Amino acid sequence: MQDVRKWGEALRRLLRRHRDPVVVQTLRSATAATIAYVVALHLSPEPAPLTAPLTALLVVQVTLYATLTNGFRRVNSVVAGVLVAIAFSQLVGLTWWSLALLIVASLAVGHLVRVDEYIPEVAISAMLVLGVTTISSTAWARIVETLIGAVVGMGCNLLLPPPVWVDEAGESIEGLARRLRQLMLRMGEEAAGLTPWQQAAERLHEARRLDHAIVEVDAALRQAEDSLRLNPRVREGLLHRVVLRTGLDTLEICTVVLRVLARTFTDLAKAREPEPLFASDAGAAVERLLSQIADAVVSFAVLVTTSISESAESAEARLTAELHSAAGTRDKLAELLRDDVRRDDRNWQLLGAVLTEVNRLLDELDTEHRTRRLLEELDRVSAEQRAKRPPWLTWLRERVGVPERLRRNRGGGPGRSL
């Protein structure tokens, strides 16, 4: 029975690994390179057409959007390099000084054709072709192999479709929210007792380390955003991207505010040492308030990462209730701190800063504030897309018109995802 359980656990781990970015990228890259080499063997005059698998290997990326954009840039860079090499072979041939001019010209052409990270590939292609005696046949063979590799790399998205990384990005966002929650709970527990300033300073260092977590979540979110672009399996991709991005922005602001709050607690601990940070009643209120805000942060993360309307409505109702409870505790804390300041006003600025930072956290998590920010971001992104749209497409949309279903998509989407 124990062996069966071990095999079952191993099978579950294997099934989870099939969506791992490293596993997916390795399988898709190896498959694309192999297919490109087999096709090039039949179509290229070269005995070992390694340019085709090399191109396929460089073209295939984790997402469909990255594959398409990299494929076009890769083809442009190789073709540009071949043309530069042909021109140099006709004029000067291969010498040490012509090689230097070739590299300079190739890099300049790479900037002109805007191939971005493939600018060195222009010079590499030019040098490889120029170094071959039969320049004309090799140039055309290299172009053919490059096209084969690019086409196969793009075609692998049909045979091995790239996954949509929204779930992974959502897990990263929720993981960041839970780390925020744990830090808030610790800060609340320490605020209710006698806390040395060194211990409060350690919480400040923990808050600063959350910046690294935000960078990791941002990388996961960028991958998810790319996986939604040009993906026929995804409806309302723009809405998903904006919902996740604005959600991460809110959590990032909460992280900054929490770091400022930790700084305030540290300064307050230094100023009141050896006394507690707060009086007993105020300390208990701070602990209860931070606990409520911590739960609201997790509920907010669940809300922005939930795509099913029923679950989103439940998460929104839970977040609203938690924020309402937190607002009541905040008002009680304000009364207690006001009474403390009347008795001793030496630290009134720090006590006022605590309320200011708590209010900022509550405002950032507020559902109405969230809706307003989401709509503003949708309008901004839509305006940017319209500005980048080719004139002929704008003319066509004006003549043909946009179906009513598409016009309703933007209005109906946010309500389901908030």
Secondary structure, 3 states (H helix, E strand, C coil): CHHHHHHHHHHHHHHHHCCCHHHHHHHHHHHHHHHHHHHHHHHCCCCCCCHHHHHHHHHCCCCHHHHHHHHHHHHHHHHHHHHHHHHHHHHCCCCHHHHHHHHHHHHHHHHHCCCHHHHHHHHHHHHHHHCCCCHHHHHHHHHHHHHHHHHHHHHHHHHCCCCCCHHHHHHHHHHHHHHHHHHHHHHHHHHCCCCCHHHHHHHHHHHHHHHHHHHHHHHHHHHHHHHHCCCCCCCCHHHHHHHHHHHHHHHHHHHHHHHHHHHHHHHHHHHHCCCCCCCHHHHHHHHHHHHHHHHHHHHHHHHHCCCCHHHHHHHHHHHHHHHHHHHHHHHHHHHHHHHHHHHCCCCHHHHHHHHHHHHHHHHHHCHHHHHHHHHHHHHHHHHHHHHHCCHHHHHHHHHHCCCHHHHHHHHHHHHHHC
